[in-house]
Every structure is written in structure tokens, then in C-alpha cells.
């Protein structure tokens, strides 16, 4: 029933986007190419942007709700697994794979698809997002649950590092369990003392702590560049597509 309700909700959003003031007749707008904008965002050539350009809101919505996003996310998962299974695991180390949480494991697409959020076309509102996250109803990002289970099956320890705060731990665990993400090694969340610390600095710090504890970080999957940059990011990093916001 929950899956059907989510499908109906997303289908309604698609219909809304088709009637929006920026209808998608392709990715070209006068003087602006939204597909090229998305490419430069994903490759981190455009940085520190605050909102999706209004000309591209409908384009981003259709991409995120459509076939291509699912295919792109699956391609990332496939590439990560192909690398993981070809990498020898050393028994003396805790062979580890890092996952970001939001929009890498748990999707916030139902939140961003709301008309007043407009797929990142409006200014980021941490309060609104936190209220939605407290519901614990996020679906899984396409392809990631299968990758997660495959990595565990070949001997990787899974560590999830998130910029969400410790106060959400119970909600996050319930959401992960409901989706079938079992048996992670660690779920690392921000403490009150971490407030104000950027995602890049926080995640680098936590990875350094893992290395000091004997973990060997082989792979790392995230949807933001702040997940994948800095010391000990992993032997290989893999970026899940996300043109809705920049962190």
C-alpha cells in the first residue's frame, strides 16, 4: 500500500510539473541548456549554488522522477560493485565501504517533489526538511539497497556517515530497517558539538577516526562532493546523481 501511495504521489507531481510555468519540451531554454547545467553540477564545475535555476526546475523534476535518474543511479551502483568485487580484501583489516545517508541511501525525493520545494528551486529550509525527516518514510535510492547487500555478501563492513543529528537516530534506524538495510557496522551521526561543522570537515574527521581504529576504507558512495573529498575518502569514490541541492 505504501508503495502504491508513493507511486500515486510522484505521478501527481509529474502531472503538476507538466502544467507548470516552465514546461519541459526538452532541456533547452532560451539562452540556457539545463542538461549542460546538470552535467556541470554533477562534475562539480559549478559549486556552492543555492537553488536550481528557475528555467530548469521542471527539467530537474522530470529527471528525478523519470527513467533516466533511476538508470543513472543504477549505473553508479553497478560500477561500485564491479570495483568492489575486483578488489582483494585483506583479512587483517576491517575492509570497509562508506555510505552517505541522505539521497545516497534514503531518498528525500518525496520531500523535494512538493510544489513549495520545487525540486530545489526554492531556498533550502532546514526546519522544513527536518520535520519531513522525522516522519521516517524515505524510500531507498534506486540501486543502492542491492549494492549494499552485495557488498556485505562479499565481506565488506558497511559504515554510514551522515550530517543528520543524533536526535534522529531512532527514526533513521527504523526507516533503514523498514527498507531492508540490515547489519551495518556503524551509523555515525552529528552530535550537538558538531553543530556548525561543514559536511566535508565532519565526514573527513570521522573517516580519519575510522582509519585510526583499523578500518580500511576501500569504497565510498555519496550524492554530494562533500561526501567524497578530503582525506581517506576511499580508494575509489562513486557519486550518486543529485541536481536538487549542493552541500
C-alpha positions, 0 to 999 in steps of 0.5 A: 500500500505504501508503495502504491501511495508513493507511486500515486504521489510522484505521478501527481507531481509529474502531472503538476510539473507538466502544467507548470510555468516552465514546461519541459519540451526538452532541456533547452531554454532560451539562452540556457541548456539545463542538461549542460547545467546538470552535467556541470553540477554533477562534475562539480564545475559549478559549486556552492549554488543555492537553488536550481535555476528557475528555467530548469526546475521542471527539467530537474523534476522530470529527471528525478522522477523519470527513467533516466535518474533511476538508470543513472543511479543504477549505473553508479551502483553497478560500477561500485560493485564491479570495483568492489568485487575486483578488489582483494580484501585483506583479512587483517583489516576491517575492509570497509565501504562508506555510505552517505545517508541522505539521497545516497541511501534514503531518498528525500525525493518525496520531500523535494517533489512538493510544489513549495520545494520545487525540486530545489528551486526554492531556498533550502529550509532546514526546519522544513526538511527536518520535520519531513525527516522525522516522519521516517518514510524515505524510500531507498535510492534506486540501486543502492539497497542491492549494492549494499547487500552485495557488498556485505555478501562479499565481506565488506563492513558497511559504515554510514556517515551522515550530517543528520543529528543524533536526535534522529537516530531512532527514526533513521534506524527504523526507516533503514530497517523498514527498507531492508538495510540490515547489519551495518557496522556503524551509523555515525551521526552529528552530535550537538558539538558538531553543530556548525561543522561543514559536511566535508570537515565532519565526514573527513574527521570521522573517516580519519577516526575510522582509519585510526581504529583499523578500518580500511576504507576501500569504497565510498558512495555519496550524492554530494562532493562533500561526501567524497573529498578530503582525506581517506575518502576511499580508494575509489569514490562513486557519486550518486546523481543529485541536481536538487541541492549542493552541500 
